[in-house]
Amino acid sequence: MVQEKTAAPVPEASETDDPAGEAVSPLPSRLELPARVAGVVAGGLLIFLAFPPLGFWFLAPLGMALALLAVHGTRPRRGAWLGLLAGLALLLPGLRWVSPIGIDAWLGLVAMESVFYAAWGAGAALVARLRLWPLWSAALWVAAEWARGEFPFGGFPWARVAFSQGESIFTPYAALGGAPLVSFAVALCGGLLALAVSRSFTAPRTSPAQGGARGPRWGRAVAWPLAGALAVPAGALAVPRYGDEGENVTVGVIQGNVPGRGMHPLGDEPAVVLGNHTRMLHQMARDIREGRTPRPDLVVLPENSTDIDPLRSEFARSEIDAAVKDIGVPVLVGAVVGIGEKNRATRSLVWDPVTGPGAHYDKQQLVPFGEYTPLKELVLALFERASLVGKQSVAGTRDGDLRMGPVTIGAINCYEVAFDGIVGDTARTGASPLVVQTNNATYALTNLPPQQLAMSQLRAVEHNRAVITSAITGISAYVTPSGSIAWRTGELVPAMNVLTVPVRTAQTIATRVGALPEWALILVGAGAVAVAWRRRTRGVGHSVIRKDDQQVGDA
């Protein structure tokens, strides 16, 4: 008689299985999903609170920790929609400034951008089955932010975690690896906190004879990730600092304000915005003559400081020329100028008191649906508002280094300050200081102006440059090379000042290496996903073989 062999049952994979031996959720199964949803939403909201105008930067690592704990231990499919919820929780309030264009535009943008967080959630769930998973998930966060900054239509890098760290303990990392390294440091710190929390529930305790009390092994298991979470921000203290080089330049900044609001900020009556800025140039000239303010070496006006093309209108040209001659130094004018009959360019134009308009920089990173219309025929047919773009802008092809008086400034135009490549290429020309001309009038009193100012703070540290921001309605500001705001205006008010700012020429490591740290982190994240996917598919194959063996044995 042949005795039948009974095959051992094949265990099915669980949502909380962890090859490293760390089951994630100590909660009953019926509470696990609601807890994950609550955790990922809370994580996204905490990251939002780290951004200006609230600026609770220290909440960003805590938000990352909650999001990771919610995703950790799930299958990639569930991780994807949990990541999507994290993106919605972050971006719905974070991009609220888009709503003046239309609620549909705001919600549509948030939905599109949240897809990248879904991809991160799937990847984070997958690599969580590897050792050192906080490292791999942080690298994947950088990869998701890179993808957001590239696709579609040239990308939209707003609300990167790095931009919540304009002046924080993590900010010095910008001088090593730019914004991507700052995002990575915050995400890694959050991942290590998540690991510590996970281990606090799962690490081995002492023997039952001791009542299950937590012993040395438990303490070590939790202490190491906590020590790492503290070491990551502490490591920023070791980043090299750059000292003063003994050269300064005096810069006049003018914020002229606009008559309109919302979608029609420049108003219906022509030349009002032009008049606001030329009038303040004349006022600054009078103050200089009467000794109330020092004489600047150059003056910066904001983007769209003239609402009439000065290269095609004799009136606008004469008004600007008279004001520049009055103050007697080069003035950087922000203008939209015609290119042929059907196109235009957003231009930073150097206006000399003797020779008039000369060197210029044309904005390279154009705002989709604001300065040009992607998929033009389709979009115009579907959305009447798209016709407000008018003439299509043409992107510039050169960096923003412009000679003005005793220095070469680095011109950056509004939206471009969010893009690493544009700012980095300009800094690599040696230009100093960096000058950001901006028009945020449509979004005045929303969270956009303070968010954009935080970007200037990070760029100052990243490239060891003073940053001057001239905004048509505010916030105009002076950011020191250390990232501190030394002067700033309110919003929707005329304002001007003459500032003495340092001229720095030393390049940071981040300036010299450019995108290399970002690409290294992307490759690390991609490699971790590949390894985790291979192990996952091999595990599925082994499971099938074991089931086949069982069937053979039963036969």
C-alpha positions as CSV (number, residue, x, y, z in Angstrom):
1,M,0.0,0.0,0.0
2,V,1.3,3.3,-1.0
3,Q,0.9,6.0,1.6
4,E,-0.3,9.3,0.1
5,K,1.9,12.3,0.6
6,T,0.2,15.4,1.8
7,A,1.9,18.5,0.4
8,A,2.4,21.5,2.7
9,P,-0.1,24.3,1.9
10,V,1.3,27.1,-0.1
11,P,1.0,30.4,1.8
12,E,-0.5,33.3,-0.1
13,A,1.3,36.6,-0.2
14,S,-0.1,39.1,2.3
15,E,-0.3,42.9,1.9
16,T,1.9,43.1,5.0
17,D,4.5,40.5,4.2
18,D,8.0,41.8,4.5
19,P,11.0,39.7,3.6
20,A,13.1,41.7,6.0
21,G,10.8,40.4,8.8
22,E,9.1,43.7,9.4
23,A,5.3,43.5,9.2
24,V,4.0,47.0,8.9
25,S,0.6,47.3,10.4
26,P,-0.1,46.1,14.0
27,L,-3.8,47.1,13.4
28,P,-6.6,44.6,12.9
29,S,-7.2,43.9,9.2
30,R,-10.5,45.8,9.1
31,L,-8.8,49.0,10.3
32,E,-5.7,48.7,8.1
33,L,-7.0,50.2,4.9
34,P,-8.7,53.2,6.6
35,A,-5.5,53.8,8.6
36,R,-3.4,53.7,5.4
37,V,-5.7,56.2,3.7
38,A,-5.7,58.5,6.7
39,G,-1.9,58.3,7.0
40,V,-1.2,59.1,3.3
41,V,-3.6,62.0,3.3
42,A,-2.2,63.4,6.5
43,G,1.3,63.0,5.1
44,G,0.4,65.0,2.0
45,L,-1.1,67.7,4.1
46,L,1.9,67.9,6.3
47,I,4.2,68.4,3.3
48,F,1.9,71.2,2.1
49,L,2.1,72.9,5.5
50,A,5.9,73.0,5.0
51,F,5.6,75.3,2.0
52,P,5.2,79.1,2.3
53,P,3.3,81.2,3.3
54,L,3.0,78.9,6.3
55,G,6.5,77.7,6.0
56,F,6.6,74.9,8.7
57,W,9.5,73.3,6.9
58,F,10.1,70.8,9.7
59,L,6.8,69.1,8.9
60,A,8.1,67.9,5.5
61,P,10.1,64.9,6.8
62,L,7.1,64.0,9.1
63,G,4.8,64.1,6.1
64,M,7.1,61.9,4.1
65,A,7.3,59.4,7.0
66,L,3.5,59.2,7.2
67,A,3.2,58.7,3.4
68,L,5.8,56.0,3.5
69,L,4.3,54.2,6.4
70,A,1.0,54.2,4.6
71,V,2.5,52.7,1.4
72,H,5.0,50.4,3.0
73,G,3.9,46.7,3.0
74,T,1.3,47.1,0.3
75,R,1.3,45.7,-3.3
76,P,2.3,48.2,-6.0
77,R,-1.3,48.5,-7.2
78,R,-2.5,49.7,-3.8
79,G,0.7,51.8,-3.4
80,A,-0.2,53.6,-6.6
81,W,-3.6,54.8,-5.5
82,L,-2.3,55.6,-2.1
83,G,0.4,57.7,-3.7
84,L,-2.3,59.4,-5.8
85,L,-4.1,60.4,-2.6
86,A,-0.8,61.8,-1.2
87,G,-0.4,63.9,-4.3
88,L,-4.0,65.2,-4.1
89,A,-3.6,66.1,-0.5
90,L,-0.4,68.0,-1.2
91,L,-1.4,69.7,-4.5
92,L,-5.0,70.6,-4.0
93,P,-4.1,73.3,-1.4
94,G,-0.5,73.7,-2.7
95,L,-1.6,74.8,-6.2
96,R,-4.7,76.7,-5.0
97,W,-3.2,79.8,-6.6
98,V,-4.1,78.4,-10.1
99,S,-7.8,78.9,-9.3
100,P,-8.1,82.5,-10.5
101,I,-7.6,81.1,-14.0
102,G,-10.6,78.7,-13.4
103,I,-11.6,76.0,-11.0
104,D,-11.4,73.5,-13.8
105,A,-7.8,74.5,-14.6
106,W,-6.8,74.1,-11.0
107,L,-8.4,70.7,-10.5
108,G,-7.2,69.5,-13.9
109,L,-3.6,70.5,-13.2
110,V,-3.8,68.8,-9.7
111,A,-5.2,65.6,-11.2
112,M,-2.5,65.4,-13.9
113,E,0.4,66.2,-11.5
114,S,-0.9,63.7,-8.9
115,V,-0.3,60.8,-11.4
116,F,3.4,61.2,-10.8
117,Y,2.9,60.6,-7.0
118,A,0.9,57.5,-8.0
119,A,4.0,56.2,-9.8
120,W,6.1,57.0,-6.8
121,G,3.7,55.1,-4.5
122,A,3.8,52.0,-6.7
123,G,7.6,52.1,-6.8
124,A,7.9,52.8,-3.1
125,A,5.6,49.8,-2.3
126,L,7.8,47.6,-4.5
127,V,11.2,48.6,-3.1
128,A,9.9,48.4,0.4
129,R,10.6,44.7,0.2
130,L,14.4,45.4,-0.1
131,R,16.8,46.2,2.6
132,L,17.6,49.9,3.0
133,W,14.2,50.8,1.6
134,P,14.2,54.4,2.9
135,L,17.2,55.1,0.7
136,W,15.5,53.6,-2.4
137,S,12.1,55.3,-1.8
138,A,13.8,58.7,-1.4
139,A,15.7,58.2,-4.7
140,L,12.3,57.4,-6.3
141,W,10.8,60.6,-4.9
142,V,13.6,62.5,-6.7
143,A,12.8,60.6,-9.9
144,A,9.1,61.5,-9.6
145,E,9.9,65.2,-9.1
146,W,12.2,65.1,-12.1
147,A,9.5,63.6,-14.3
148,R,7.0,66.2,-13.1
149,G,9.6,68.9,-14.2
150,E,9.9,67.5,-17.7
151,F,6.5,66.2,-18.8
152,P,4.1,67.1,-20.3
153,F,4.6,70.4,-22.2
154,G,8.0,71.1,-20.7
155,G,7.1,70.1,-17.2
156,F,5.7,71.8,-14.1
157,P,8.2,71.5,-11.2
158,W,6.1,73.6,-8.7
159,A,5.7,72.1,-5.2
160,R,8.9,70.1,-5.2
161,V,9.8,69.3,-1.6
162,A,13.0,71.2,-1.9
163,F,11.0,74.4,-2.5
164,S,9.6,74.1,1.0
165,Q,13.1,74.4,2.4
166,G,14.0,77.9,1.3
167,E,15.7,78.6,4.7
168,S,15.9,75.4,6.8
169,I,18.4,73.0,8.2
170,F,18.3,71.1,4.9
171,T,19.0,74.1,2.7
172,P,22.8,73.8,2.6
173,Y,22.5,70.6,0.7
174,A,21.5,72.8,-2.3
175,A,25.2,73.9,-2.6
176,L,26.2,70.2,-3.1
177,G,23.5,68.8,-5.3
178,G,21.0,71.5,-6.0
179,A,17.2,71.1,-5.4
180,P,17.2,67.4,-6.1
181,L,19.6,66.7,-3.2
182,V,17.5,68.8,-0.8
183,S,14.4,66.8,-1.8
184,F,16.3,63.6,-1.4
185,A,17.6,64.6,2.1
186,V,14.1,65.4,3.3
187,A,12.7,62.2,1.8
188,L,15.5,60.1,3.3
189,C,15.0,61.7,6.7
190,G,11.3,60.9,6.5
191,G,12.0,57.3,5.4
192,L,14.3,56.7,8.3
193,L,11.6,58.0,10.7
194,A,9.2,55.6,9.1
195,L,11.6,52.8,9.5
196,A,12.0,53.6,13.2
197,V,8.2,53.6,13.7
198,S,7.9,50.3,11.8
199,R,10.6,48.6,13.9
200,S,9.1,49.9,17.1
201,F,6.2,47.5,16.5
202,T,8.1,44.6,15.0
203,A,11.6,44.5,16.4
204,P,12.4,41.5,18.7
205,R,11.7,41.8,22.3
206,T,13.1,39.9,25.3
207,S,11.9,36.4,26.3
208,P,8.4,35.8,27.5
209,A,9.9,35.0,30.9
210,Q,10.7,38.7,31.2
211,G,7.1,39.7,30.4
212,G,7.7,40.7,26.8
213,A,9.4,43.9,28.0
214,R,11.4,45.8,25.4
215,G,15.0,44.9,25.7
216,P,18.4,45.9,24.2
217,R,17.7,44.3,20.8
218,W,14.5,46.3,20.4
219,G,16.3,49.5,21.4
220,R,19.1,49.0,18.9
221,A,16.7,48.2,16.1
222,V,14.8,51.5,16.7
223,A,17.8,53.6,17.7
224,W,19.8,53.2,14.5
225,P,17.1,54.6,12.1
226,L,16.4,57.4,14.6
227,A,20.1,58.2,14.7
228,G,20.1,58.3,10.9
229,A,17.1,60.6,10.8
230,L,19.0,63.0,12.9
231,A,22.3,62.6,11.0
232,V,20.8,63.5,7.7
233,P,19.9,67.2,8.6
234,A,23.0,67.4,10.8
235,G,25.1,66.5,7.8
236,A,24.1,69.8,6.2
237,L,26.3,71.6,8.7
238,A,29.4,70.1,7.1
239,V,28.6,71.5,3.6
240,P,31.2,74.1,2.6
241,R,30.2,77.7,3.1
242,Y,31.4,80.5,0.8
243,G,32.7,83.8,2.2
244,D,32.4,87.3,1.0
245,E,34.7,88.3,-1.8
246,G,34.8,92.0,-1.0
247,E,32.9,93.3,-4.1
248,N,29.5,94.9,-4.0
249,V,27.1,96.4,-6.4
250,T,24.2,98.8,-5.7
251,V,20.9,97.9,-7.3
252,G,17.7,99.8,-7.5
253,V,14.5,97.8,-7.4
254,I,11.1,99.1,-8.5
255,Q,7.7,97.5,-8.0
256,G,5.2,99.7,-9.8
257,N,1.9,97.8,-9.3
258,V,-1.0,97.3,-11.8
259,P,-4.5,98.7,-12.0
260,G,-6.3,95.4,-12.6
261,R,-6.8,92.0,-10.9
262,G,-7.3,88.4,-11.9
263,M,-7.2,87.5,-15.5
264,H,-6.9,91.2,-16.6
265,P,-4.3,92.6,-14.2
266,L,-2.9,95.2,-16.6
267,G,-6.2,96.9,-16.9
268,D,-8.1,98.1,-19.9
269,E,-6.5,101.5,-20.3
270,P,-3.2,101.3,-22.1
271,A,0.1,102.8,-20.7
272,V,-1.0,102.8,-17.1
273,V,1.5,100.1,-16.1
274,L,4.2,101.8,-18.2
275,G,3.4,105.1,-16.4
276,N,3.5,103.5,-13.0
277,H,7.1,102.4,-13.5
278,T,8.5,105.4,-15.4
279,R,7.0,107.6,-12.7
280,M,8.8,105.7,-10.0
281,L,12.0,105.9,-11.9
282,H,11.7,109.7,-12.0
283,Q,10.9,109.6,-8.3
284,M,14.0,107.5,-7.5
285,A,16.1,110.0,-9.6
286,R,14.7,112.9,-7.5
287,D,15.4,111.1,-4.3
288,I,19.0,110.5,-5.4
289,R,19.5,114.2,-6.4
290,E,18.0,115.3,-3.0
291,G,20.2,112.9,-1.1
292,R,17.4,110.7,0.3
293,T,18.7,107.6,-1.3
294,P,22.1,106.4,-2.6
295,R,22.8,106.3,-6.3
296,P,22.5,102.8,-7.7
297,D,24.8,101.2,-10.3
298,L,21.8,99.8,-12.1
299,V,18.0,99.5,-11.7
300,V,15.7,96.5,-12.2
301,L,12.1,96.8,-13.3
302,P,9.8,93.7,-13.2
303,E,8.4,91.5,-16.0
304,N,5.8,93.4,-18.0
305,S,6.9,96.7,-16.5
306,T,5.7,98.3,-19.8
307,D,2.3,97.2,-21.2
308,I,3.3,98.6,-24.6
309,D,6.0,97.3,-26.8
310,P,8.8,99.9,-26.6
311,L,10.4,98.7,-29.8
312,R,7.3,99.3,-31.8
313,S,5.7,102.3,-30.0
314,E,7.5,105.6,-30.2
315,F,5.5,106.8,-27.2
316,A,6.6,103.9,-25.0
317,R,10.2,104.3,-26.2
318,S,10.3,108.0,-25.4
319,E,8.7,107.5,-22.0
320,I,11.2,104.9,-21.0
321,D,14.2,106.7,-22.5
322,A,13.3,109.9,-20.6
323,A,13.1,108.1,-17.3
324,V,16.3,106.1,-17.8
325,K,18.2,109.3,-18.8
326,D,16.8,111.0,-15.7
327,I,18.2,108.3,-13.4
328,G,21.4,108.1,-15.4
329,V,22.2,104.3,-15.0
330,P,21.3,101.2,-17.0
331,V,17.8,99.9,-16.4
332,L,16.6,96.4,-16.9
333,V,13.1,96.7,-18.5
334,G,10.6,93.8,-18.7
335,A,8.7,94.0,-21.9
336,V,6.7,91.8,-24.3
337,V,8.0,92.6,-27.7
338,G,6.7,91.6,-31.2
339,I,8.6,89.0,-33.2
340,G,7.3,89.3,-36.8
341,E,3.6,89.6,-37.2
342,K,2.3,86.6,-35.3
343,N,4.7,86.0,-32.5
344,R,6.2,87.7,-29.4
345,A,8.9,87.3,-26.8
346,T,9.0,87.9,-23.1
347,R,12.1,90.0,-22.9
348,S,14.6,91.4,-20.3
349,L,15.9,94.5,-22.1
350,V,18.9,96.5,-21.0
351,W,18.2,100.2,-21.5
352,D,21.3,102.4,-21.4
353,P,20.9,106.2,-20.6
354,V,23.1,107.1,-23.6
355,T,22.6,104.4,-26.3
356,G,19.0,103.3,-25.4
357,P,17.8,99.7,-25.8
358,G,20.6,97.2,-26.3
359,A,21.4,93.7,-25.1
360,H,18.5,91.5,-24.1
361,Y,17.5,88.1,-22.8
362,D,14.4,86.3,-24.1
363,K,12.6,83.9,-21.7
364,Q,13.4,80.3,-22.6
365,Q,11.0,78.3,-20.4
366,L,7.6,79.5,-21.5
367,V,4.4,79.0,-19.6
368,P,2.1,76.5,-21.4
369,F,-1.4,78.0,-21.9
370,G,-0.1,81.3,-20.6
371,E,2.5,82.3,-23.2
372,Y,1.9,79.7,-25.8
373,T,-0.8,77.1,-26.5
374,P,0.2,73.4,-26.8
375,L,-2.1,71.4,-29.2
376,K,-3.3,74.8,-30.3
377,E,-6.1,73.9,-32.7
378,L,-7.7,71.4,-30.3
379,V,-7.4,73.5,-27.2
380,L,-8.8,76.7,-28.9
381,A,-11.7,74.6,-30.1
382,L,-12.5,73.3,-26.6
383,F,-11.7,76.3,-24.4
384,E,-12.6,79.9,-25.1
385,R,-10.2,81.1,-22.4
386,A,-7.3,79.8,-24.4
387,S,-7.7,82.7,-26.8
388,L,-6.5,85.0,-24.1
389,V,-3.0,83.9,-24.8
390,G,-3.1,85.9,-28.0
391,K,0.1,85.9,-30.0
392,Q,2.3,82.9,-29.4
393,S,5.5,83.5,-27.6
394,V,8.8,82.3,-29.0
395,A,11.4,80.8,-26.6
396,G,14.8,82.4,-26.3
397,T,18.0,80.5,-27.2
398,R,20.7,82.0,-25.0
399,D,21.6,82.3,-21.3
400,G,20.6,85.4,-19.3
401,D,24.1,86.9,-18.7
402,L,23.7,90.6,-19.4
403,R,26.3,93.3,-18.8
404,M,24.9,96.2,-16.8
405,G,27.2,98.9,-15.5
406,P,30.0,97.4,-13.4
407,V,28.6,93.8,-13.4
408,T,27.2,91.1,-15.5
409,I,23.8,90.2,-14.0
410,G,22.0,86.8,-14.6
411,A,18.5,87.5,-15.9
412,I,15.9,84.9,-15.0
413,N,12.3,85.4,-16.0
414,C,9.5,84.6,-13.5
415,Y,8.4,80.9,-14.2
416,E,12.0,80.0,-15.0
417,V,13.2,80.2,-11.4
418,A,11.6,76.8,-10.8
419,F,13.7,75.1,-13.4
420,D,17.1,73.8,-12.4
421,G,18.7,73.9,-15.9
422,I,17.7,77.5,-16.7
423,V,19.1,78.9,-13.4
424,G,22.1,76.7,-13.4
425,D,23.1,77.5,-17.0
426,T,22.9,81.2,-16.2
427,A,24.9,80.8,-13.0
428,R,27.6,78.9,-14.9
429,T,28.2,82.0,-17.1
430,G,29.6,83.7,-14.0
431,A,26.8,86.2,-13.8
432,S,26.3,87.8,-10.4
433,P,23.9,88.8,-8.9
434,L,21.0,86.8,-10.2
435,V,17.9,88.9,-11.1
436,V,14.4,87.4,-11.2
437,Q,11.9,89.6,-13.0
438,T,8.3,88.4,-12.4
439,N,4.7,89.2,-13.0
440,N,2.4,87.4,-10.5
441,A,-0.4,90.0,-10.7
442,T,-3.0,87.4,-11.7
443,Y,-2.1,85.4,-8.6
444,A,-1.7,88.3,-6.1
445,L,-2.5,87.4,-2.5
446,T,-2.4,83.7,-3.2
447,N,0.3,81.2,-2.1
448,L,2.2,81.6,-5.4
449,P,4.3,84.8,-4.6
450,P,5.7,83.4,-1.3
451,Q,6.3,80.0,-2.9
452,Q,8.3,81.6,-5.7
453,L,10.3,83.7,-3.2
454,A,11.3,80.4,-1.5
455,M,12.6,79.2,-4.8
456,S,14.8,82.3,-5.0
457,Q,16.1,81.5,-1.5
458,L,17.1,78.0,-2.5
459,R,18.7,79.2,-5.7
460,A,20.8,81.7,-3.8
461,V,22.3,78.9,-1.7
462,E,22.5,76.5,-4.6
463,H,24.7,78.9,-6.7
464,N,26.3,81.2,-4.1
465,R,24.7,84.2,-5.5
466,A,22.6,87.1,-4.2
467,V,19.2,87.1,-5.8
468,I,17.2,90.2,-6.6
469,T,13.5,89.7,-7.3
470,S,11.6,92.5,-8.9
471,A,7.8,91.7,-9.0
472,I,5.2,93.9,-10.6
473,T,2.8,93.5,-7.7
474,G,5.1,91.8,-5.1
475,I,6.8,90.1,-3.6
476,S,9.9,92.0,-4.6
477,A,12.9,91.0,-2.4
478,Y,16.6,90.7,-1.9
479,V,17.9,87.3,-0.9
480,T,21.5,87.0,0.4
481,P,23.8,84.2,-0.8
482,S,23.1,82.3,2.4
483,G,19.4,82.2,1.6
484,S,18.2,84.8,4.1
485,I,15.6,87.5,3.0
486,A,17.3,90.8,3.7
487,W,14.5,93.0,2.3
488,R,11.0,92.3,0.9
489,T,7.9,94.3,-0.1
490,G,4.2,93.8,0.5
491,E,1.8,92.9,-2.3
492,L,-0.4,95.2,-4.4
493,V,1.5,98.3,-3.4
494,P,4.1,100.5,-5.2
495,A,7.5,100.1,-3.6
496,M,11.2,100.8,-4.4
497,N,14.6,100.6,-2.7
498,V,18.3,100.8,-3.4
499,L,20.2,97.8,-2.1
500,T,23.9,97.1,-1.7
501,V,24.4,93.4,-2.6
502,P,27.5,91.2,-2.7
503,V,29.0,90.1,-6.0
504,R,30.1,86.5,-5.7
505,T,32.1,84.7,-8.4
506,A,33.0,81.4,-6.7
507,Q,30.9,78.5,-8.0
508,T,29.4,75.9,-5.7
509,I,29.8,72.2,-6.3
510,A,26.1,72.1,-7.4
511,T,26.8,74.8,-10.0
512,R,29.8,72.9,-11.4
513,V,28.2,69.4,-11.5
514,G,24.8,70.5,-12.7
515,A,22.3,67.6,-13.1
516,L,24.7,64.8,-12.2
517,P,23.5,64.2,-8.6
518,E,19.9,64.1,-9.9
519,W,20.7,61.6,-12.6
520,A,22.6,59.5,-10.1
521,L,19.6,59.4,-7.7
522,I,17.3,58.6,-10.6
523,L,19.5,55.6,-11.6
524,V,19.6,54.4,-8.0
525,G,15.9,54.5,-7.8
526,A,15.4,52.8,-11.1
527,G,18.0,50.1,-10.2
528,A,16.1,49.4,-6.9
529,V,12.8,49.0,-8.8
530,A,14.4,46.6,-11.2
531,V,15.9,44.4,-8.4
532,A,12.6,44.4,-6.5
533,W,10.6,43.6,-9.6
534,R,12.9,40.7,-10.4
535,R,12.6,39.3,-6.9
536,R,8.9,39.7,-7.0
537,T,8.5,37.9,-10.3
538,R,10.9,35.1,-9.2
539,G,8.8,34.7,-6.0
540,V,5.7,34.3,-8.1
541,G,7.4,31.7,-10.2
542,H,8.5,29.7,-7.2
543,S,4.9,29.8,-5.8
544,V,3.6,28.4,-9.1
545,I,6.2,25.6,-9.0
546,R,5.3,24.7,-5.5
547,K,1.6,24.4,-6.4
548,D,2.5,22.2,-9.4
549,D,4.6,20.0,-7.1
550,Q,1.6,19.7,-4.8
551,Q,-0.6,18.6,-7.7
552,V,1.9,15.9,-8.8
553,G,2.2,14.6,-5.2
554,D,-1.6,14.3,-4.9
555,A,-1.8,12.4,-8.2
